[in-house]
């Protein structure tokens, strides 16, 4: 599965014509959502239009729920080691003294031929003990490469990754966060997914390593479970597979064609997702095993992190809407992406004018049918995701019979937790229409955790 490393010229401008005027486009979108919701209340046929939308989304939801997942190829064995694809593992780190040591030891001892992978840590001008810790580690691990960024370096995480990936000799570029906990056999399991030539990237399921710390982290366990379940189901119907930053693997040739990581976005993974699909690549997903990461342990940290995710996710629709509207991805992917846009961005934003109009007119909210459908869809997806990722295989038959009740309770709690997305999305879409966003790396603070991801 070796690829030639004679890189063609990187065309970084193929997707860049839509970055200007984000605030104006966000304002237009917000106006359309508010005026459209108010019009539904005032129109004689408003309820019928909502029922039509509910029916359309219900059909899509049923397709997702009943899709048959794509079989996962067997992991690589110990034969013909020198024929293994070369993998370069990249980690952009800034002030990560609490976790960088365990990460390097983890990644330098993977069950993959030492001659076929290397590790690159990009120190983005850390001001804590990270540089000293890395210098000590470099004495023990020969496949560790350390790159220091200058204080005036730009581009955030994307800039850090771009500084290094084109200099590697990798067939596949892997990206992890500094708090990642990586299974030893992960590379052997991921690499076979690239045997299908259309696969441009693979995302590995993420698990919360401190999931039992408190209610916030337990909610994030459920959140990762539903995200993983819908990832594999959407891919199964020919829809969109998405990158999630930590635990992402990208084919070198695909990254070249997409111009590397976009330095004009705050969520490099979500932006690259759209670029890859617009360039006719597929993104596959590996459910087992998972990559562990720290969950945010308090409400303030969660609010800031989710606002960044929401803004970056919404930003990509504003940036690439012309290319998406031209159906560059293909009908199945475009339809799936539009359903995702409605569910995650338009409905939470429309909930505000819908509620206000209901109060003014003394009537139920107009969007209750479609909102109820999405809540049911979410509950079922979270239940299935938790069943797949959280039930240990060694449980007795009696325990397994009892586990659906426990899983349902987790799913109900998870859906209650997920309600925080409504104010996050509604406030993000409103804020983006009135205030420009500074492009800078806003990282989540990592404290280090001894709790491993749940068995899978």
LINFEN-V677357 format. One record per residue. N is the residue number from 0. RES is the residue in one small letter. PHI is phi in degrees with one decimal (999 if undefined). D_FIRST is the distance of its C-alpha to the first C-alpha in Angstrom with 1 decimal. Layout:
n = [N/N]
res = [RES/RES]
phi = [PHI/PHI]
d_first = [D_FIRST/D_FIRST]
This chain:
n = [0/1/2/3/4/5/6/7/8/9/10/11/12/13/14/15/16/17/18/19/20/21/22/23/24/25/26/27/28/29/30/31/32/33/34/35/36/37/38/39/40/41/42/43/44/45/46/47/48/49/50/51/52/53/54/55/56/57/58/59/60/61/62/63/64/65/66/67/68/69/70/71/72/73/74/75/76/77/78/79/80/81/82/83/84/85/86/87/88/89/90/91/92/93/94/95/96/97/98/99/100/101/102/103/104/105/106/107/108/109/110/111/112/113/114/115/116/117/118/119/120/121/122/123/124/125/126/127/128/129/130/131/132/133/134/135/136/137/138/139/140/141/142/143/144/145/146/147/148/149/150/151/152/153/154/155/156/157/158/159/160/161/162/163/164/165/166/167/168/169/170/171/172/173/174/175/176/177/178/179/180/181/182/183/184/185/186/187/188/189/190/191/192/193/194/195/196/197/198/199/200/201/202/203/204/205/206/207/208/209/210/211/212/213/214/215/216/217/218/219/220/221/222/223/224/225/226/227/228/229/230/231/232/233/234/235/236/237/238/239/240/241/242/243/244/245/246/247/248/249/250/251/252/253/254/255/256/257/258/259/260/261/262/263/264/265/266/267/268/269/270/271/272/273/274/275/276/277/278/279/280/281/282/283/284/285/286/287/288/289/290/291/292/293/294/295/296/297/298/299/300/301/302/303/304/305/306/307/308/309/310/311/312/313/314/315/316/317/318/319/320/321/322/323/324/325/326/327/328/329/330/331/332/333/334/335/336/337/338/339/340/341/342/343/344/345/346/347/348/349/350/351/352/353/354/355/356/357/358/359/360/361/362/363/364/365/366/367/368/369/370/371/372/373/374/375/376/377/378/379/380/381/382/383/384/385/386/387/388/389/390/391/392/393/394/395/396/397/398/399/400/401/402/403/404/405/406/407/408/409/410/411/412/413/414/415/416/417/418/419/420/421/422/423/424/425/426/427/428/429/430/431/432/433/434/435/436/437/438/439/440/441/442/443/444/445/446/447/448/449/450/451/452/453/454/455]
res = [x/x/x/x/x/x/x/x/x/x/x/x/x/x/x/x/x/x/x/x/x/x/x/x/x/x/x/x/x/x/x/x/x/x/x/x/x/x/x/x/x/x/x/x/x/x/x/x/x/x/x/x/x/x/x/x/x/x/x/x/x/x/x/x/x/x/x/x/x/x/x/x/x/x/x/x/x/x/x/x/x/x/x/x/x/x/x/x/x/x/x/x/x/x/x/x/x/x/x/x/x/x/x/x/x/x/x/x/x/x/x/x/x/x/x/x/x/x/x/x/x/x/x/x/x/x/x/x/x/x/x/x/x/x/x/x/x/x/x/x/x/x/x/x/x/x/x/x/x/x/x/x/x/x/x/x/x/x/x/x/x/x/x/x/x/x/x/x/x/x/x/x/x/x/x/x/x/x/x/x/x/x/x/x/x/x/x/x/x/x/x/x/x/x/x/x/x/x/x/x/x/x/x/x/x/x/x/x/x/x/x/x/x/x/x/x/x/x/x/x/x/x/x/x/x/x/x/x/x/x/x/x/x/x/x/x/x/x/x/x/x/x/x/x/x/x/x/x/x/x/x/x/x/x/x/x/x/x/x/x/x/x/x/x/x/x/x/x/x/x/x/x/x/x/x/x/x/x/x/x/x/x/x/x/x/x/x/x/x/x/x/x/x/x/x/x/x/x/x/x/x/x/x/x/x/x/x/x/x/x/x/x/x/x/x/x/x/x/x/x/x/x/x/x/x/x/x/x/x/x/x/x/x/x/x/x/x/x/x/x/x/x/x/x/x/x/x/x/x/x/x/x/x/x/x/x/x/x/x/x/x/x/x/x/x/x/x/x/x/x/x/x/x/x/x/x/x/x/x/x/x/x/x/x/x/x/x/x/x/x/x/x/x/x/x/x/x/x/x/x/x/x/x/x/x/x/x/x/x/x/x/x/x/x/x/x/x/x/x/x/x/x/x/x/x/x/x/x/x/x/x/x/x/x/x/x/x/x/x/x/x/x/x/x/x/x/x/x/x/x/x/x/x/x/x/x]
phi = [999/-68.7/-116.5/-66.9/-105.9/-78.4/-70.2/-70.4/-63.9/-77.4/-99.0/-83.6/-102.8/-63.4/-115.3/-94.2/-80.6/-106.9/-75.6/-74.5/70.9/-61.7/-63.9/-63.9/-65.7/-65.1/-66.6/-63.7/-63.5/-62.7/-62.8/-63.7/-66.6/-65.8/-66.1/-65.0/-66.8/-63.9/-61.9/-61.4/-67.9/-90.5/-84.6/-62.9/-101.7/-59.3/-65.4/-68.6/-67.0/-65.7/-64.5/-64.7/-63.3/-62.2/-64.0/-61.6/-71.2/-65.2/-63.1/-63.8/-62.0/-64.3/-61.3/-66.1/-65.7/-102.2/-68.7/-90.7/-67.4/-78.8/-59.8/-94.5/-65.5/-67.5/-66.5/-64.3/-97.7/-85.2/-89.1/51.1/-59.7/-72.8/-90.0/-62.8/-59.6/-82.8/-117.6/-106.6/-99.1/-113.9/-134.8/-89.6/-126.2/-140.2/54.9/-120.6/-59.9/-72.4/-128.0/-66.5/-64.6/-65.8/-63.8/-62.7/-59.8/-61.0/-75.8/-84.7/-124.7/-74.4/-82.3/-152.2/-52.4/-58.9/-79.3/-117.4/-154.3/-142.2/-121.5/-121.3/-104.3/-100.5/-82.1/-89.3/57.3/-65.3/-110.6/-101.1/-85.3/-53.2/-58.3/-68.1/-61.6/-64.7/-62.0/-67.3/-66.9/-62.4/-72.6/-103.1/-124.3/-71.8/-93.6/-95.7/-114.8/-115.2/-119.0/-98.7/-93.6/-75.4/-57.9/-94.9/-64.9/-113.7/95.6/58.8/-61.9/-59.1/-64.0/-64.2/-66.9/-64.7/-65.3/-112.6/-60.3/-70.5/-91.6/-82.2/-106.9/-78.2/-79.0/-132.2/-107.3/-105.7/-127.8/-128.2/-83.9/-68.5/-97.0/-67.5/-119.5/-106.9/-58.2/-60.7/-96.3/-62.1/-61.9/-62.8/-86.8/-79.6/-54.3/-60.5/-66.7/-83.8/-62.7/-79.1/-61.1/-79.4/-76.6/-95.6/-159.3/-134.4/-108.4/-94.8/-58.0/-103.2/-125.8/-84.7/-75.3/-110.7/-62.5/-99.4/-65.3/-164.6/-64.4/-64.3/-72.4/-64.2/-63.6/-70.1/-60.0/-65.5/-63.1/-66.3/-66.6/-70.0/-62.2/-65.1/-62.2/-69.9/-57.8/-67.3/-73.3/-65.8/-63.1/-64.4/-95.3/83.7/-89.4/-90.0/-92.7/-124.4/-85.1/-125.8/78.5/-74.9/83.6/-104.4/-124.6/-127.9/-67.1/-57.2/-62.3/-66.1/-66.2/-61.9/-63.4/-90.5/79.2/76.8/-83.3/-77.5/-89.4/-108.4/-137.7/-99.2/-128.8/-61.2/-69.8/-67.8/-65.1/-64.0/-54.6/-65.6/-59.1/-62.2/-68.0/-64.3/-91.7/71.3/-94.8/-101.1/-117.2/-94.4/-139.5/-112.0/-78.8/-128.1/-83.5/-104.7/-97.0/-82.7/-152.4/-72.8/-86.9/-71.7/-101.6/-144.9/-66.3/-65.3/-62.1/-64.0/-60.7/-67.2/-64.6/-69.0/-64.0/-66.1/-61.1/-63.8/-65.8/-64.7/-66.4/-71.7/-56.3/-67.5/-66.9/-68.1/-74.6/-113.6/-62.6/-63.8/-68.4/-64.5/-64.9/-80.0/60.2/-64.6/-82.9/105.5/-61.2/-62.3/-70.3/-62.9/-62.1/-63.3/-64.4/-67.3/-63.3/-65.0/-61.5/-62.1/-66.7/-90.9/-119.5/-69.7/-63.5/-60.8/-69.2/-70.8/-62.0/-68.9/-64.6/-62.8/-67.3/-64.3/-66.6/-64.1/-66.3/-64.7/-94.0/54.3/-142.3/-66.4/-57.7/-67.9/-91.3/-56.3/-59.3/-72.7/-66.0/-63.4/-60.1/-66.7/-66.6/-65.7/-58.6/-65.1/-62.6/-65.8/-63.2/-68.8/-60.3/-66.5/-64.5/-66.0/-61.5/-75.1/-110.5/-117.3/-94.7/-58.7/-71.0/-87.3/-61.9/-69.7/-60.8/-62.7/-63.9/-67.8/-68.5/-82.7/-61.7/-57.4/-65.9/-61.9/-65.7/-63.0/-64.8/-62.6/-66.2/-63.7/-63.4/-61.7/-68.1/-63.9/-61.0/-67.9/-63.2/-64.7/-65.8/-63.5/-66.7/-62.2/-67.4/-62.8/-72.2/-65.9/-64.2/-72.5/-63.8/-65.3/-83.5/-123.9/-134.9/-72.8/-102.9/-75.0/-88.7/-148.6/-80.1/-105.4/-92.9/-84.8/-71.6/-108.9/-106.6/88.7/-146.5/-95.7/-87.8/-84.8/-58.8/-60.7/-58.7/-150.4]
d_first = [0.0/3.8/6.5/10.0/12.5/15.5/16.7/18.9/22.2/22.2/24.6/26.2/29.1/27.5/28.4/31.3/34.3/35.3/35.8/39.4/42.2/40.5/43.9/45.5/42.8/43.1/46.9/46.6/44.3/46.7/49.7/48.1/47.4/50.9/52.7/50.8/51.5/55.2/55.3/54.2/57.1/59.6/58.4/60.0/56.6/54.7/54.4/53.1/50.5/49.3/49.3/47.2/44.7/44.8/44.2/41.2/39.6/40.6/38.8/35.6/36.1/36.5/33.3/31.5/33.3/32.8/29.2/27.1/24.1/20.5/19.4/17.0/14.2/15.0/14.0/11.9/14.3/15.4/13.9/11.9/12.1/11.2/7.6/7.4/6.3/9.8/12.1/15.5/18.1/21.0/24.4/27.3/30.5/34.1/36.9/34.9/36.9/37.4/33.7/31.7/32.4/31.2/28.1/27.1/27.9/25.8/22.7/23.1/23.2/20.2/18.8/15.6/15.4/17.8/16.1/12.8/14.8/18.0/20.7/22.7/26.0/27.7/31.4/33.0/36.5/37.3/41.1/41.1/40.0/36.3/36.1/38.1/36.0/32.8/34.6/35.5/32.0/30.5/32.7/31.0/27.3/25.7/22.4/24.6/25.0/27.9/28.6/32.2/33.0/36.4/39.1/39.1/35.3/34.8/32.2/32.3/29.1/27.2/28.7/27.7/24.0/24.1/25.8/22.8/19.4/19.5/20.4/17.5/14.5/12.2/8.9/10.6/14.4/16.4/20.2/22.9/26.7/28.9/30.3/27.1/27.0/23.4/22.8/21.5/18.6/17.5/14.2/13.3/14.4/13.0/9.3/9.0/10.8/8.1/6.6/9.6/9.3/12.9/12.5/13.3/14.6/15.5/19.0/20.1/23.7/26.3/29.3/32.5/33.1/36.9/37.4/40.7/42.3/44.3/44.5/42.4/39.4/40.0/39.8/36.5/35.1/36.1/34.8/31.3/31.6/32.5/29.9/27.1/28.7/29.0/25.5/24.1/26.9/26.6/22.9/23.9/26.4/24.1/25.5/24.5/22.2/23.3/22.3/24.8/24.3/24.1/20.9/18.8/15.1/14.2/11.2/12.4/12.7/14.6/16.8/17.6/18.7/20.8/22.5/21.6/23.9/27.3/30.1/32.7/32.1/33.0/30.1/26.9/24.8/26.8/26.9/23.1/22.9/25.1/23.4/20.0/21.8/24.0/21.0/19.8/17.0/17.1/17.5/16.8/18.9/18.9/22.4/22.3/22.5/24.1/24.4/28.0/30.1/33.8/35.8/38.6/41.8/44.5/45.4/45.6/42.1/40.8/42.7/41.3/37.7/37.9/39.7/36.9/34.3/36.6/37.2/33.6/32.8/35.7/35.1/31.9/34.0/36.5/34.1/32.0/34.5/34.9/31.2/31.2/34.4/32.9/30.5/27.5/25.4/26.7/29.6/28.2/26.7/29.9/32.2/30.5/30.6/34.3/35.1/33.6/35.7/38.8/38.4/37.5/39.4/42.0/43.6/44.2/45.6/47.7/49.1/51.4/53.3/53.2/55.0/57.5/58.4/58.9/61.3/63.2/63.5/64.1/61.4/58.2/55.0/53.7/50.0/50.8/49.2/45.8/45.9/46.8/43.9/41.4/43.0/42.8/39.2/38.5/40.4/38.6/35.1/36.1/37.5/34.3/32.1/34.4/34.4/30.7/30.4/33.7/35.1/34.5/33.5/36.2/39.1/41.8/42.5/45.5/43.6/41.0/43.8/45.2/41.9/41.9/45.2/43.9/40.7/42.8/44.9/41.9/40.8/44.3/44.4/40.9/42.2/45.3/43.2/41.0/44.2/43.8/41.3/44.3/46.2/43.0/41.8/45.3/46.2/42.9/43.3/46.9/46.3/43.6/46.2/48.8/47.1/44.4/41.7/41.1/37.5/37.1/35.0/37.0/35.4/36.2/38.1/36.4/38.8/36.7/36.7/36.9/36.2/32.8/31.1/32.4/31.0/28.1]
